[in-house]
Amino acid sequence: MWTEKKIIDYLKDNLKESRFKHSLSVRDTAVRLAEKYNADVKKASLAGLVHDCAKNLPGEKLVSICKDEGYELDEVSMKSPSIIHGLAGSIIAKKLMKIDDEEVLNAVRFHTTGKKNMSLMEKIIYMADYVEPLRNFPGVEELRSAVENNLDEALLLSFNQTLKFVIDKGELIHLDTVEARNYLVYINFKVN
């Protein structure tokens, strides 16, 4: 596996400066959340650092990386390929950076959409990406407050905000996000 320094050098060379700073901030936020919620701090740090390693690749490159690894992409992913930068990033992390920890790779993979029955690490990276200190959007302070009190409630709030945002923009909603939200509501909030 690459050293942290080598990963940071790769990110510096392959991300815009603002995205590079975001990646460092997500790493730091993920570490703090891992400490708070008793998750593996080293894994959170690594996943937070590499989560956006594919973010600045063009859509056609994201699609080809995923298809070359045998993934069949749904219509939403094909029409909005930026949504698969998490999947492509997990492939880059595994193939290029030699990261073989499935917990880390899945946290990178699902940080854009979420998924049904997310692991603790997946939740931490998803939320760290959402609430890191450099983020500035309507509702971020409410999310930052929520993540300090209850990770699942914060996650549900983030899914609700994401769905509203995507709907308001008239864009396609990935089924993983819908399933992630519905599962969370069903399991944690006992909707009949």
FINU-798661 format. One record per residue: residue number from 1; residue in three letters; x, y, z of N, C-alpha, C in turn. Coordinates in steps of 0.001 Angstrom, whole numbers, padded with zeros to 6 digits, always signed. Layout:
<sites>
(site NUM; 'ALA'; (X; Y; Z); (X; Y; Z); (X; Y; Z))
...
</sites>
This chain:
<sites>
(site 1; 'MET'; (+000845; -001184; +000000); (+000000; +000000; +000000); (+000884; +001240; +000000))
(site 2; 'TRP'; (+000421; +002251; -000725); (+001169; +003508; -000760); (+001243; +004133; +000630))
(site 3; 'THR'; (+002297; +004902; +000835); (+002406; +005686; +002064); (+001447; +006871; +001987))
(site 4; 'GLU'; (+001152; +007451; +003144); (+000293; +008644; +003145); (+000920; +009757; +002309))
(site 5; 'LYS'; (+002224; +009920; +002381); (+002905; +010963; +001608); (+002708; +010753; +000111))
(site 6; 'LYS'; (+002845; +009503; -000340); (+002671; +009212; -001762); (+001221; +009471; -002193))
(site 7; 'ILE'; (+000270; +009114; -001340); (-001140; +009393; -001645); (-001367; +010900; -001737))
(site 8; 'ILE'; (-000831; +011642; -000780); (-000995; +013097; -000790); (-000365; +013697; -002049))
(site 9; 'ASP'; (+000812; +013221; -002435); (+001449; +013716; -003668); (+000572; +013424; -004886))
(site 10; 'TYR'; (-000008; +012225; -004930); (-000902; +011869; -006032); (-002108; +012819; -006067))
(site 11; 'LEU'; (-002708; +013064; -004905); (-003871; +013949; -004851); (-003503; +015370; -005273))
(site 12; 'LYS'; (-002347; +015850; -004842); (-001885; +017187; -005244); (-001772; +017288; -006756))
(site 13; 'ASP'; (-001281; +016215; -007370); (-001065; +016213; -008820); (-002340; +015995; -009626))
(site 14; 'ASN'; (-003369; +015399; -009013); (-004545; +014992; -009783); (-005848; +015690; -009401))
(site 15; 'LEU'; (-005811; +016539; -008400); (-007011; +017267; -007993); (-006782; +018764; -008100))
(site 16; 'LYS'; (-007868; +019491; -008281); (-007794; +020947; -008179); (-007411; +021291; -006744))
(site 17; 'GLU'; (-006826; +022441; -006541); (-006361; +022812; -005198); (-007496; +022789; -004174))
(site 18; 'SER'; (-008651; +023299; -004554); (-009780; +023323; -003612); (-010218; +021898; -003251))
(site 19; 'ARG'; (-010179; +020977; -004205); (-010571; +019590; -003952); (-009508; +018890; -003096))
(site 20; 'PHE'; (-008251; +019234; -003322); (-007178; +018680; -002499); (-007359; +019110; -001042))
(site 21; 'LYS'; (-007616; +020391; -000820); (-007838; +020887; +000547); (-009072; +020227; +001168))
(site 22; 'HIS'; (-010107; +020048; +000364); (-011313; +019355; +000825); (-010962; +017935; +001279))
(site 23; 'SER'; (-010134; +017236; +000519); (-009758; +015861; +000859); (-009028; +015802; +002191))
(site 24; 'LEU'; (-008135; +016743; +002438); (-007439; +016794; +003723); (-008419; +017087; +004856))
(site 25; 'SER'; (-009377; +017958; +004594); (-010366; +018319; +005600); (-011315; +017152; +005890))
(site 26; 'VAL'; (-011678; +016404; +004848); (-012513; +015214; +005053); (-011744; +014185; +005880))
(site 27; 'ARG'; (-010469; +014007; +005577); (-009647; +013079; +006372); (-009699; +013454; +007850))
(site 28; 'ASP'; (-009472; +014739; +008134); (-009445; +015189; +009524); (-010812; +015051; +010196))
(site 29; 'THR'; (-011858; +015352; +009461); (-013217; +015216; +009994); (-013562; +013747; +010220))
(site 30; 'ALA'; (-013140; +012894; +009300); (-013393; +011456; +009437); (-012690; +010896; +010674))
(site 31; 'VAL'; (-011482; +011351; +010933); (-010745; +010915; +012124); (-011516; +011314; +013375))
(site 32; 'ARG'; (-011975; +012549; +013411); (-012719; +013033; +014575); (-014008; +012240; +014770))
(site 33; 'LEU'; (-014727; +011974; +013693); (-015966; +011196; +013794); (-015680; +009744; +014183))
(site 34; 'ALA'; (-014602; +009190; +013678); (-014234; +007817; +014049); (-013934; +007737; +015539))
(site 35; 'GLU'; (-013247; +008728; +016053); (-012982; +008757; +017497); (-014285; +008855; +018274))
(site 36; 'LYS'; (-015177; +009709; +017809); (-016453; +009924; +018497); (-017319; +008672; +018494))
(site 37; 'TYR'; (-017355; +007972; +017362); (-018256; +006830; +017208); (-017543; +005469; +017307))
(site 38; 'ASN'; (-016337; +005481; +017860); (-015582; +004246; +018132); (-015343; +003393; +016887))
(site 39; 'ALA'; (-014912; +004034; +015826); (-014537; +003321; +014601); (-013012; +003345; +014470))
(site 40; 'ASP'; (-012501; +002604; +013530); (-011059; +002525; +013298); (-010552; +003852; +012724))
(site 41; 'VAL'; (-009748; +004542; +013497); (-009269; +005883; +013125); (-008356; +005827; +011905))
(site 42; 'LYS'; (-007488; +004827; +011822); (-006565; +004728; +010678); (-007329; +004490; +009378))
(site 43; 'LYS'; (-008330; +003634; +009437); (-009145; +003376; +008245); (-009930; +004629; +007841))
(site 44; 'ALA'; (-010472; +005329; +008825); (-011223; +006554; +008544); (-010311; +007601; +007907))
(site 45; 'SER'; (-009099; +007727; +008425); (-008142; +008678; +007880); (-007828; +008359; +006420))
(site 46; 'LEU'; (-007554; +007091; +006148); (-007215; +006665; +004793); (-008394; +006857; +003834))
(site 47; 'ALA'; (-009575; +006416; +004233); (-010754; +006552; +003375); (-011089; +008021; +003136))
(site 48; 'GLY'; (-011004; +008825; +004195); (-011276; +010251; +004038); (-010300; +010921; +003089))
(site 49; 'LEU'; (-009047; +010534; +003177); (-008019; +011122; +002319); (-008249; +010780; +000850))
(site 50; 'VAL'; (-008540; +009524; +000554); (-008616; +009099; -000853); (-010025; +009175; -001450))
(site 51; 'HIS'; (-011023; +009559; -000672); (-012405; +009442; -001137); (-012675; +010130; -002475))
(site 52; 'ASP'; (-012011; +011236; -002751); (-012252; +011985; -003987); (-011109; +011862; -004994))
(site 53; 'CYS'; (-010322; +010794; -004913); (-009151; +010677; -005791); (-009524; +010664; -007279))
(site 54; 'ALA'; (-010756; +010331; -007611); (-011200; +010312; -009011); (-012092; +011497; -009364))
(site 55; 'LYS'; (-012264; +012422; -008453); (-013252; +013492; -008604); (-013042; +014341; -009854))
(site 56; 'ASN'; (-011810; +014647; -010205); (-011578; +015555; -011325); (-011388; +014862; -012672))
(site 57; 'LEU'; (-011666; +013573; -012729); (-011589; +012868; -014006); (-012836; +013163; -014837))
(site 58; 'PRO'; (-012678; +013234; -016152); (-013863; +013450; -017006); (-014809; +012251; -016959))
(site 59; 'GLY'; (-016071; +012520; -017241); (-017106; +011494; -017164); (-016799; +010241; -017944))
(site 60; 'GLU'; (-016297; +010406; -019154); (-016012; +009224; -019970); (-014894; +008369; -019368))
(site 61; 'LYS'; (-013949; +009000; -018691); (-012876; +008256; -018021); (-013425; +007495; -016810))
(site 62; 'LEU'; (-014325; +008145; -016040); (-014960; +007471; -014910); (-015709; +006224; -015379))
(site 63; 'VAL'; (-016458; +006373; -016458); (-017225; +005250; -017012); (-016281; +004139; -017451))
(site 64; 'SER'; (-015215; +004491; -018162); (-014313; +003446; -018667); (-013591; +002733; -017523))
(site 65; 'ILE'; (-013190; +003442; -016469); (-012544; +002800; -015318); (-013478; +001750; -014722))
(site 66; 'CYS'; (-014735; +002117; -014541); (-015700; +001207; -013918); (-016036; +000033; -014834))
(site 67; 'LYS'; (-016272; +000320; -016097); (-016614; -000758; -017042); (-015441; -001704; -017248))
(site 68; 'ASP'; (-014219; -001171; -017272); (-013035; -002019; -017439); (-012872; -003009; -016294))
(site 69; 'GLU'; (-013444; -002686; -015137); (-013392; -003589; -013985); (-014620; -004494; -013899))
(site 70; 'GLY'; (-015479; -004435; -014931); (-016611; -005349; -015005); (-017902; -004837; -014385))
(site 71; 'TYR'; (-017935; -003576; -013975); (-019157; -003036; -013389); (-020145; -002673; -014494))
(site 72; 'GLU'; (-021384; -003091; -014306); (-022452; -002669; -015206); (-023078; -001428; -014603))
(site 73; 'LEU'; (-023084; -000363; -015337); (-023563; +000916; -014816); (-025015; +001142; -015200))
(site 74; 'ASP'; (-025780; +001644; -014238); (-027191; +001929; -014487); (-027340; +003221; -015291))
(site 75; 'GLU'; (-028582; +003509; -015672); (-028859; +004691; -016494); (-028462; +005994; -015799))
(site 76; 'VAL'; (-028719; +006087; -014509); (-028389; +007316; -013775); (-026884; +007551; -013824))
(site 77; 'SER'; (-026113; +006513; -013599); (-024659; +006632; -013625); (-024151; +007002; -015018))
(site 78; 'MET'; (-024770; +006468; -016048); (-024350; +006775; -017421); (-024708; +008212; -017810))
(site 79; 'LYS'; (-025856; +008685; -017347); (-026280; +010043; -017698); (-025638; +011104; -016802))
(site 80; 'SER'; (-025237; +010712; -015599); (-024583; +011620; -014650); (-023329; +010936; -014098))
(site 81; 'PRO'; (-022301; +010782; -014941); (-021159; +009969; -014530); (-020384; +010506; -013324))
(site 82; 'SER'; (-020540; +011768; -012998); (-019825; +012278; -011813); (-020256; +011536; -010548))
(site 83; 'ILE'; (-021450; +010957; -010578); (-021950; +010236; -009400); (-021140; +008966; -009127))
(site 84; 'ILE'; (-020401; +008486; -010138); (-019620; +007262; -009937); (-018150; +007559; -009616))
(site 85; 'HIS'; (-017837; +008808; -009265); (-016436; +009072; -008918); (-016028; +008317; -007655))
(site 86; 'GLY'; (-016999; +007958; -006804); (-016695; +007137; -005636); (-016308; +005719; -006031))
(site 87; 'LEU'; (-017080; +005129; -006935); (-016766; +003790; -007431); (-015418; +003798; -008156))
(site 88; 'ALA'; (-015236; +004756; -009052); (-013955; +004850; -009769); (-012807; +005092; -008793))
(site 89; 'GLY'; (-013048; +005908; -007773); (-012023; +006158; -006765); (-011642; +004912; -005997))
(site 90; 'SER'; (-012628; +004072; -005703); (-012318; +002822; -004992); (-011478; +001895; -005867))
(site 91; 'ILE'; (-011707; +001939; -007163); (-010910; +001126; -008102); (-009480; +001657; -008169))
(site 92; 'ILE'; (-009333; +002972; -008276); (-007996; +003579; -008286); (-007270; +003269; -006980))
(site 93; 'ALA'; (-007984; +003390; -005861); (-007381; +003116; -004556); (-006874; +001676; -004483))
(site 94; 'LYS'; (-007641; +000761; -005036); (-007257; -000663; -004980); (-006157; -000987; -005989))
(site 95; 'LYS'; (-006365; -000598; -007229); (-005450; -001004; -008299); (-004137; -000220; -008284))
(site 96; 'LEU'; (-004224; +001081; -008100); (-003045; +001929; -008188); (-002355; +002107; -006840))
(site 97; 'MET'; (-003151; +002447; -005824); (-002586; +002735; -004505); (-002381; +001475; -003661))
(site 98; 'LYS'; (-002880; +000346; -004166); (-002716; -000956; -003504); (-003380; -001017; -002124))
(site 99; 'ILE'; (-004494; -000302; -001970); (-005288; -000378; -000741); (-006195; -001588; -000884))
(site 100; 'ASP'; (-006092; -002536; +000041); (-006879; -003764; -000097); (-007908; -003956; +001005))
(site 101; 'ASP'; (-008081; -002963; +001841); (-009048; -003059; +002934); (-010450; -002773; +002390))
(site 102; 'GLU'; (-011311; -003785; +002402); (-012651; -003643; +001827); (-013500; -002593; +002547))
(site 103; 'GLU'; (-013289; -002443; +003846); (-014035; -001436; +004596); (-013698; -000030; +004096))
(site 104; 'VAL'; (-012426; +000217; +003859); (-011977; +001502; +003316); (-012492; +001678; +001891))
(site 105; 'LEU'; (-012332; +000662; +001076); (-012749; +000753; -000330); (-014256; +000981; -000454))
(site 106; 'ASN'; (-015061; +000312; +000367); (-016509; +000520; +000315); (-016898; +001911; +000794))
(site 107; 'ALA'; (-016196; +002431; +001784); (-016485; +003792; +002251); (-016211; +004803; +001137))
(site 108; 'VAL'; (-015136; +004593; +000382); (-014830; +005452; -000768); (-015907; +005265; -001833))
(site 109; 'ARG'; (-016228; +004023; -002127); (-017191; +003721; -003193); (-018555; +004372; -002961))
(site 110; 'PHE'; (-019051; +004307; -001737); (-020425; +004737; -001488); (-020548; +006134; -000884))
(site 111; 'HIS'; (-019459; +006915; -000892); (-019548; +008242; -000277); (-020379; +009218; -001101))
(site 112; 'THR'; (-020674; +008900; -002346); (-021469; +009809; -003171); (-022965; +009518; -003096))
(site 113; 'THR'; (-023323; +008257; -002986); (-024742; +007885; -003046); (-025279; +007335; -001729))
(site 114; 'GLY'; (-024394; +006821; -000883); (-024864; +006013; +000222); (-025341; +004690; -000337))
(site 115; 'LYS'; (-025850; +003829; +000545); (-026419; +002556; +000105); (-027252; +001985; +001240))
(site 116; 'LYS'; (-028044; +001006; +000905); (-028846; +000319; +001909); (-027926; -000337; +002933))
(site 117; 'ASN'; (-028262; -000202; +004218); (-027540; -000863; +005303); (-026050; -000508; +005329))
(site 118; 'MET'; (-025762; +000771; +005429); (-024382; +001251; +005433); (-023646; +000808; +006697))
(site 119; 'SER'; (-022366; +000516; +006533); (-021509; +000205; +007678); (-021187; +001501; +008423))
(site 120; 'LEU'; (-020663; +001368; +009616); (-020254; +002542; +010392); (-019231; +003367; +009618))
(site 121; 'MET'; (-018246; +002720; +009020); (-017214; +003453; +008271); (-017814; +004172; +007063))
(site 122; 'GLU'; (-018727; +003520; +006367); (-019383; +004167; +005229); (-020153; +005406; +005672))
(site 123; 'LYS'; (-020828; +005310; +006811); (-021565; +006464; +007342); (-020613; +007595; +007714))
(site 124; 'ILE'; (-019510; +007249; +008338); (-018544; +008266; +008780); (-017963; +009014; +007586))
(site 125; 'ILE'; (-017565; +008302; +006553); (-016967; +008970; +005388); (-018025; +009782; +004642))
(site 126; 'TYR'; (-019220; +009238; +004523); (-020305; +009980; +003874); (-020547; +011307; +004602))
(site 127; 'MET'; (-020647; +011244; +005919); (-020929; +012453; +006694); (-019720; +013385; +006774))
(site 128; 'ALA'; (-018520; +012841; +006875); (-017318; +013685; +006901); (-017219; +014500; +005616))
(site 129; 'ASP'; (-017537; +013876; +004493); (-017542; +014571; +003206); (-018580; +015691; +003197))
(site 130; 'TYR'; (-019689; +015452; +003836); (-020804; +016400; +003847); (-020559; +017594; +004759))
(site 131; 'VAL'; (-019929; +017377; +005922); (-019898; +018426; +006948); (-018507; +018988; +007241))
(site 132; 'GLU'; (-017488; +018569; +006502); (-016149; +019074; +006798); (-016161; +020610; +006790))
(site 133; 'PRO'; (-015256; +021235; +007550); (-015319; +022683; +007789); (-015269; +023583; +006555))
(site 134; 'LEU'; (-014752; +023114; +005436); (-014683; +023955; +004238); (-015998; +023979; +003466))
(site 135; 'ARG'; (-016922; +023096; +003805); (-018226; +023066; +003137); (-019043; +024286; +003563))
(site 136; 'ASN'; (-019756; +024851; +002591); (-020584; +026015; +002869); (-021809; +025961; +001962))
(site 137; 'PHE'; (-022925; +025530; +002522); (-024174; +025470; +001773); (-025317; +025599; +002768))
(site 138; 'PRO'; (-026502; +025967; +002307); (-027638; +026094; +003219); (-027921; +024765; +003924))
(site 139; 'GLY'; (-027993; +024794; +005235); (-028291; +023601; +006006); (-027070; +022892; +006566))
(site 140; 'VAL'; (-025862; +023322; +006199); (-024667; +022609; +006660); (-024492; +022718; +008174))
(site 141; 'GLU'; (-024854; +023854; +008760); (-024703; +023998; +010218); (-025637; +023043; +010965))
(site 142; 'GLU'; (-026840; +022868; +010438); (-027782; +021920; +011039); (-027211; +020497; +010971))
(site 143; 'LEU'; (-026594; +020160; +009847); (-025973; +018841; +009701); (-024786; +018672; +010640))
(site 144; 'ARG'; (-023989; +019711; +010782); (-022837; +019631; +011693); (-023293; +019404; +013124))
(site 145; 'SER'; (-024366; +020057; +013491); (-024916; +019867; +014831); (-025474; +018450; +014989))
(site 146; 'ALA'; (-026193; +017991; +013972); (-026810; +016666; +014028); (-025764; +015562; +014138))
(site 147; 'VAL'; (-024658; +015686; +013406); (-023653; +014624; +013396); (-022957; +014491; +014748))
(site 148; 'GLU'; (-023025; +015533; +015558); (-022446; +015467; +016900); (-023349; +014711; +017870))
(site 149; 'ASN'; (-024631; +014600; +017532); (-025601; +013981; +018440); (-025981; +012555; +018069))
(site 150; 'ASN'; (-026193; +012305; +016779); (-026663; +010991; +016356); (-026313; +010803; +014893))
(site 151; 'LEU'; (-025445; +009857; +014616); (-024950; +009651; +013253); (-026074; +009284; +012290))
(site 152; 'ASP'; (-026984; +008410; +012701); (-028068; +008006; +011810); (-029041; +009150; +011532))
(site 153; 'GLU'; (-029332; +009954; +012535); (-030214; +011100; +012303); (-029555; +012099; +011362))
(site 154; 'ALA'; (-028262; +012311; +011523); (-027529; +013204; +010622); (-027532; +012651; +009204))
(site 155; 'LEU'; (-027348; +011349; +009088); (-027353; +010705; +007776); (-028707; +010862; +007093))
(site 156; 'LEU'; (-029781; +010647; +007843); (-031116; +010823; +007279); (-031332; +012266; +006834))
(site 157; 'LEU'; (-030928; +013202; +007647); (-031047; +014615; +007287); (-030262; +014913; +006010))
(site 158; 'SER'; (-029067; +014340; +005897); (-028256; +014578; +004697); (-028917; +013973; +003455))
(site 159; 'PHE'; (-029479; +012770; +003584); (-030193; +012181; +002446); (-031374; +013057; +002044))
(site 160; 'ASN'; (-032122; +013532; +003035); (-033273; +014395; +002734); (-032824; +015656; +002006))
(site 161; 'GLN'; (-031750; +016284; +002483); (-031241; +017492; +001825); (-030768; +017189; +000407))
(site 162; 'THR'; (-030055; +016080; +000258); (-029552; +015710; -001065); (-030699; +015480; -002036))
(site 163; 'LEU'; (-031704; +014732; -001605); (-032827; +014447; -002491); (-033553; +015730; -002897))
(site 164; 'LYS'; (-033771; +016618; -001949); (-034421; +017895; -002273); (-033582; +018692; -003263))
(site 165; 'PHE'; (-032267; +018736; -003034); (-031356; +019482; -003901); (-031385; +018924; -005327))
(site 166; 'VAL'; (-031300; +017611; -005445); (-031282; +016973; -006761); (-032622; +017176; -007473))
(site 167; 'ILE'; (-033706; +017059; -006746); (-035030; +017285; -007333); (-035168; +018730; -007797))
(site 168; 'ASP'; (-034750; +019683; -006958); (-034835; +021095; -007330); (-034020; +021416; -008586))
(site 169; 'LYS'; (-032922; +020694; -008783); (-032093; +020897; -009980); (-032642; +020150; -011190))
(site 170; 'GLY'; (-033659; +019315; -010968); (-034247; +018557; -012063); (-033353; +017425; -012545))
(site 171; 'GLU'; (-032489; +016937; -011676); (-031563; +015879; -012061); (-032078; +014509; -011634))
(site 172; 'LEU'; (-031388; +013492; -012091); (-031756; +012116; -011779); (-031301; +011739; -010369))
(site 173; 'ILE'; (-032091; +010923; -009708); (-031774; +010452; -008360); (-031276; +009016; -008463))
(site 174; 'HIS'; (-030136; +008763; -007845); (-029598; +007399; -007870); (-030389; +006519; -006913))
(site 175; 'LEU'; (-030713; +005327; -007365); (-031511; +004400; -006566); (-030830; +004048; -005246))
(site 176; 'ASP'; (-029484; +003999; -005219); (-028780; +003704; -003963); (-029137; +004709; -002874))
(site 177; 'THR'; (-029291; +005974; -003252); (-029618; +007006; -002269); (-031033; +006808; -001738))
(site 178; 'VAL'; (-031953; +006504; -002624); (-033339; +006249; -002213); (-033383; +005040; -001281))
(site 179; 'GLU'; (-032690; +003974; -001657); (-032681; +002769; -000823); (-031997; +003021; +000519))
(site 180; 'ALA'; (-030936; +003803; +000506); (-030234; +004131; +001756); (-031156; +004887; +002698))
(site 181; 'ARG'; (-031852; +005870; +002165); (-032766; +006660; +002989); (-033904; +005799; +003516))
(site 182; 'ASN'; (-034522; +005032; +002625); (-035658; +004213; +003040); (-035255; +003188; +004100))
(site 183; 'TYR'; (-034110; +002569; +003941); (-033636; +001587; +004907); (-033422; +002246; +006267))
(site 184; 'LEU'; (-032800; +003402; +006252); (-032529; +004132; +007491); (-033828; +004503; +008196))
(site 185; 'VAL'; (-034792; +004990; +007447); (-036087; +005341; +008034); (-036759; +004094; +008602))
(site 186; 'TYR'; (-036761; +003025; +007838); (-037445; +001802; +008256); (-036803; +001205; +009514))
(site 187; 'ILE'; (-035483; +001087; +009515); (-034786; +000433; +010619); (-034750; +001297; +011889))
(site 188; 'ASN'; (-034446; +002567; +011721); (-034210; +003428; +012885); (-035430; +004186; +013368))
(site 189; 'PHE'; (-036365; +004409; +012489); (-037466; +005271; +012856); (-038807; +004568; +012747))
(site 190; 'LYS'; (-038754; +003268; +012511); (-039896; +002357; +012578); (-041132; +002852; +011830))
(site 191; 'VAL'; (-040932; +003183; +010567); (-042065; +003548; +009719); (-042798; +002267; +009339))
(site 192; 'ASN'; (-044108; +002281; +009406); (-044885; +001079; +009058); (-045117; +001002; +007571))
</sites>
